[in-house]
């Protein structure tokens, strides 16, 4: 079986998948507990850091690259 990520929740007694999915008996699972949503102050700090990084990466003094330098790679 290929690795697949499924969303689920804990109802206080059992872990329940959010969407139906056929699991074979004895399927090996990894369970990751996600933190609660970030507090608003922390979310604003992450947003500000991301915004500053993008502003530096796309600033007016960033050189333009001609299309001849852009290459694509197609997996075989």
Protein Blocks (a to p, Z undefined) as FASTA:
>chain_A
ZZdddddddehjaccdfbdcdddehiacddddddddddfklmmmmmmmmmmmmmmmmgfk
lccddfklpccdddZZ
